[in-house]
Amino acid sequence: NVHNYTYYHCTKKSKTTKCPEPCIRQEELDKQLSALIKSVSLPKDWAEELNRMALEEHKNSAQSLTACVKEKGNRISEISEKLERLLTGYLDQVIDQVDYTSQKAKLLSEKKSLEEEIYNLSHKQNNWLEPMKEWIKDAQNLNGIERDTDLFAKKVKAKEIFGSNLLLGEKTVRVAEGDAPNLLGKIGGNQWDALRASHYLALKKPIRSVLVSLFYQARTYFQNR
């Protein structure tokens, strides 16, 4: 019988020097990659709490969003009335052309800014819920990653979670030094960074505070996408 095996070298790249480290079998790489991905999966109780917070926050923000949009809409109506009175005053020669042009420009500028704010509030600020729910589901499903036989899909997922910080050396897949999870829950990080940091912080802090921090970092990421 003929058996075909696939081996992987370490990630040190050199055209002139041959790496002396031993190769790793595909099956072992699959096993290690699965374990690494599973280590940052979202526990069921975490997922339930994040979903609860997401629904509550979305409901509250939607209510405050409606009030804010209404307030800005009222201001736009006031500006429109001022523009009408301004035009009437100009036509009746109560104000001269210079004052009319200046006041009109200011009012139109404010009106445009308010319209843009309303658009952003209505279309961008509260559209994070569905992407976040999908991510929570995805992160929870990582618990069963070892049952997936698609190594390529695991590589893609590892790239999504760890970026370019995974290394293969000495027959071991590991996260690059300097990429410690406690440093990842930072401004500008993505939702996976926040989750990795949360696993680390959960060993030191109350889980409630960890999940609140994770929720707001993930929400900010999805809001800004």
DODO-538697 format. One line per field, with one value per residue (C-alpha): residue in three letters; chain; y, x, z. Coordinates in steps of 0.001 Angstrom, whole numbers. Layout:
N
code <- c(ALA; ...)
unit <- c(A; ...)
y <- c(Y; ...)
x <- c(X; ...)
z <- c(Z; ...)
***
This chain:
225
code <- c(ASN; VAL; HIS; ASN; TYR; THR; TYR; TYR; HIS; CYS; THR; LYS; LYS; SER; LYS; THR; THR; LYS; CYS; PRO; GLU; PRO; CYS; ILE; ARG; GLN; GLU; GLU; LEU; ASP; LYS; GLN; LEU; SER; ALA; LEU; ILE; LYS; SER; VAL; SER; LEU; PRO; LYS; ASP; TRP; ALA; GLU; GLU; LEU; ASN; ARG; MET; ALA; LEU; GLU; GLU; HIS; LYS; ASN; SER; ALA; GLN; SER; LEU; THR; ALA; CYS; VAL; LYS; GLU; LYS; GLY; ASN; ARG; ILE; SER; GLU; ILE; SER; GLU; LYS; LEU; GLU; ARG; LEU; LEU; THR; GLY; TYR; LEU; ASP; GLN; VAL; ILE; ASP; GLN; VAL; ASP; TYR; THR; SER; GLN; LYS; ALA; LYS; LEU; LEU; SER; GLU; LYS; LYS; SER; LEU; GLU; GLU; GLU; ILE; TYR; ASN; LEU; SER; HIS; LYS; GLN; ASN; ASN; TRP; LEU; GLU; PRO; MET; LYS; GLU; TRP; ILE; LYS; ASP; ALA; GLN; ASN; LEU; ASN; GLY; ILE; GLU; ARG; ASP; THR; ASP; LEU; PHE; ALA; LYS; LYS; VAL; LYS; ALA; LYS; GLU; ILE; PHE; GLY; SER; ASN; LEU; LEU; LEU; GLY; GLU; LYS; THR; VAL; ARG; VAL; ALA; GLU; GLY; ASP; ALA; PRO; ASN; LEU; LEU; GLY; LYS; ILE; GLY; GLY; ASN; GLN; TRP; ASP; ALA; LEU; ARG; ALA; SER; HIS; TYR; LEU; ALA; LEU; LYS; LYS; PRO; ILE; ARG; SER; VAL; LEU; VAL; SER; LEU; PHE; TYR; GLN; ALA; ARG; THR; TYR; PHE; GLN; ASN; ARG)
unit <- c(A; A; A; A; A; A; A; A; A; A; A; A; A; A; A; A; A; A; A; A; A; A; A; A; A; A; A; A; A; A; A; A; A; A; A; A; A; A; A; A; A; A; A; A; A; A; A; A; A; A; A; A; A; A; A; A; A; A; A; A; A; A; A; A; A; A; A; A; A; A; A; A; A; A; A; A; A; A; A; A; A; A; A; A; A; A; A; A; A; A; A; A; A; A; A; A; A; A; A; A; A; A; A; A; A; A; A; A; A; A; A; A; A; A; A; A; A; A; A; A; A; A; A; A; A; A; A; A; A; A; A; A; A; A; A; A; A; A; A; A; A; A; A; A; A; A; A; A; A; A; A; A; A; A; A; A; A; A; A; A; A; A; A; A; A; A; A; A; A; A; A; A; A; A; A; A; A; A; A; A; A; A; A; A; A; A; A; A; A; A; A; A; A; A; A; A; A; A; A; A; A; A; A; A; A; A; A; A; A; A; A; A; A; A; A; A; A; A; A; A; A; A; A; A; A)
y <- c(0; 3536; 6163; 9873; 12220; 15984; 17677; 21308; 23202; 25968; 29543; 30770; 31777; 31835; 31190; 30454; 28515; 25219; 24993; 22178; 21779; 18640; 18790; 18295; 15911; 17447; 15423; 16845; 20385; 19936; 18762; 21664; 24262; 22922; 23136; 26679; 27885; 26100; 27815; 31151; 29822; 31482; 29457; 28891; 30992; 33836; 33659; 33759; 36796; 38647; 38010; 39292; 42452; 42991; 42839; 45112; 47642; 47654; 48298; 51138; 52727; 52503; 54459; 57141; 57181; 57886; 60774; 62197; 61981; 63652; 66492; 67087; 66871; 69577; 71772; 71281; 72389; 75516; 76268; 75829; 78349; 80774; 80439; 81292; 84346; 85354; 85187; 87199; 89845; 90043; 90328; 93005; 94775; 94552; 93157; 93776; 91170; 90850; 89982; 87708; 85756; 85432; 84292; 81925; 80247; 79691; 78236; 75945; 74729; 73875; 72170; 70038; 69008; 67989; 65963; 64133; 63433; 62009; 59793; 58500; 57853; 56047; 53972; 53410; 53684; 50951; 48353; 46370; 43875; 41257; 41126; 40802; 38009; 36165; 36562; 35286; 32212; 31734; 32086; 29613; 27072; 26999; 24547; 21830; 22849; 19555; 17723; 19750; 17874; 20900; 22018; 24897; 26287; 26049; 27991; 30693; 30860; 30985; 33858; 35680; 35206; 35603; 37635; 37048; 36279; 32475; 30746; 27155; 26053; 22998; 21067; 23392; 26005; 28996; 32650; 35022; 36556; 40071; 39110; 38230; 38168; 40610; 43279; 42742; 44277; 47672; 50514; 49581; 45842; 43619; 41364; 38374; 40445; 41377; 37739; 36504; 39203; 38211; 34599; 35901; 38500; 35989; 34328; 37549; 39577; 39023; 37470; 40085; 42961; 40948; 40295; 43922; 45033; 42355; 43396; 47078; 46432; 44048; 46408; 49299; 47142; 46253; 49842; 51147; 48558)
x <- c(0; 1104; 702; 1074; 2051; 2331; 5014; 5493; 8717; 9221; 8372; 11979; 12486; 15935; 17064; 20625; 20313; 18543; 16581; 17953; 14717; 12632; 9416; 5987; 3367; 133; -1873; 148; -112; -3878; -4025; -1951; -3786; -7130; -5995; -4697; -7921; -10069; -8145; -9699; -13218; -16156; -17569; -21320; -22021; -19922; -21844; -25195; -24176; -22758; -25953; -28019; -25910; -26036; -29834; -30214; -27683; -29236; -32686; -31452; -29338; -32242; -34439; -31834; -31077; -34734; -34780; -31544; -32734; -36010; -34153; -31951; -34982; -36704; -33641; -33689; -37329; -36379; -33596; -35962; -38344; -35467; -34442; -37969; -38086; -34642; -35723; -38862; -36789; -34428; -37263; -38895; -35515; -35381; -31835; -29248; -27729; -24480; -26243; -28682; -25914; -23883; -26773; -28093; -24688; -24429; -27919; -27451; -24126; -25716; -28634; -26306; -24285; -27444; -28680; -25344; -25477; -28978; -27849; -24862; -26961; -29651; -27435; -24141; -24263; -26792; -26003; -23565; -26017; -26288; -22526; -21805; -24348; -22778; -19324; -20530; -21949; -18757; -16535; -18648; -18504; -14705; -15215; -15788; -12954; -11092; -13959; -13426; -11235; -10616; -7081; -7194; -10296; -8466; -5529; -7919; -9565; -6191; -5165; -8388; -7829; -4069; -3218; 361; 1579; 1614; 4962; 5953; 9253; 10656; 7587; 5339; 2764; 2907; 1977; 4885; 6583; 5404; 1849; 784; -2993; -2963; -1703; -4372; -7462; -6347; -7823; -7702; -7758; -10416; -12964; -10609; -7923; -10469; -11536; -7964; -7291; -10459; -9319; -6147; -7900; -10526; -7769; -7191; -10403; -14118; -15728; -18484; -16036; -14132; -17289; -18412; -15040; -15140; -18643; -17833; -14586; -16326; -19266; -16909; -15154; -18410; -19678; -16572; -16364)
z <- c(0; -780; 1930; 1243; 4033; 4133; 6216; 7222; 7857; 10397; 9417; 9290; 5676; 4087; 525; 1573; 4822; 5181; 8409; 10611; 12560; 11994; 9993; 11475; 10106; 8841; 11358; 14248; 12869; 12610; 16222; 17550; 15484; 16709; 20335; 19887; 18267; 20847; 23651; 22649; 22108; 23841; 26763; 26679; 29782; 28349; 25085; 26865; 28915; 25897; 23935; 26852; 27145; 23389; 23243; 26266; 24977; 21516; 22984; 25195; 22479; 20022; 22426; 23008; 19281; 18479; 20953; 19567; 15957; 16920; 18639; 15610; 13318; 15352; 15013; 11233; 11169; 13114; 10649; 7699; 9278; 9856; 6215; 5118; 7393; 6212; 2582; 3347; 5108; 2156; -377; 1764; 1879; 5673; 5432; 2751; 437; 2392; 5660; 3839; 2119; 5324; 7535; 4879; 4509; 8280; 8532; 5522; 6909; 10263; 8536; 6417; 9479; 11322; 8339; 8174; 11911; 11570; 8692; 10651; 13739; 11769; 9477; 11258; 15034; 15755; 13092; 15223; 16760; 13995; 13212; 16919; 17384; 14445; 15974; 19363; 17634; 15626; 18704; 20673; 17843; 18113; 20971; 18357; 16041; 16493; 14763; 11601; 9112; 6882; 7757; 5287; 7018; 10338; 8903; 7707; 11128; 12881; 10602; 11496; 15231; 15575; 12485; 11346; 14864; 14615; 14293; 13571; 15047; 16835; 15654; 17646; 16622; 18947; 19192; 18603; 21634; 22361; 21451; 24966; 25387; 28307; 25901; 23290; 24829; 23605; 21624; 17957; 18546; 17037; 18685; 18744; 20468; 23133; 23567; 23908; 26498; 28342; 28743; 30362; 32533; 33711; 35738; 37679; 37721; 38433; 35380; 35302; 34822; 32215; 30184; 30388; 29044; 26328; 25299; 24899; 23033; 20638; 20173; 19386; 16796; 15030; 15227; 13490; 10733)
***
